[in-house]
Amino acid sequence: MNDSTRILALALGLFTLFGAASAQADDDTPYAEIDAFDREWGVSVYGTGHAGSYTAGGLGGRLRWAPFDTNIPLELEVYLEATVVDWAGEGFRHDYPNGLNLVFPVRLDRNFRLRPYVGFCDILSFVEPSQADAPRADDVLIGVHGGLGAEWAVHPMFSLFVDAQANFYAGHDRASEGWTGGVDEEFTFFWNGQLNLGMQFHLGR
């Protein structure tokens, strides 16, 4: 069996596994009557604020996937945020945090649950210098995070949520002052607390 055949067999096996898990919902149940938290997919939009080593605010979006039935409390999320940072130097700093969450939902009621989660993340951070030809001070920060969310389903397909999250990053100190700017060579560490408030659209069976 060559490598391409092995990869195809693995992909088919995973597809069969996830397809079987998704089929656990009763096909006779009307789509509109399936609870929001029992649906396989979710798409969220939210406002976010960060405070700590720096302060920032902006908007975010994430895609949720629950590959198993509700007896296995694990969900996967990918997310992307766009934030404007309160930058001490000259110029304009805008960051794009993105990453992966492993969510372990705890359902307290049909329409209410807690969402403990941990994850890995990075930040694509850009500093636009105040002078057009001045050196840039861009960087990529790598980190981990953990948080706790609370989510309330207001409809079989919609929910509202709030998340409190702690972030820890490794990156470089930077400076941008008029015609000068640069990125330090040594790693340093940053942290912040984050608060998200948003709405999630649930779909799938």
Summary of the structure (lengths in Angstrom):
residues: 205
radius of gyration: 20.8
end to end distance: 36.1
largest distance: 67.3
contacts: 624
relative contact order: 0.20
helix: 13%
strand: 62%
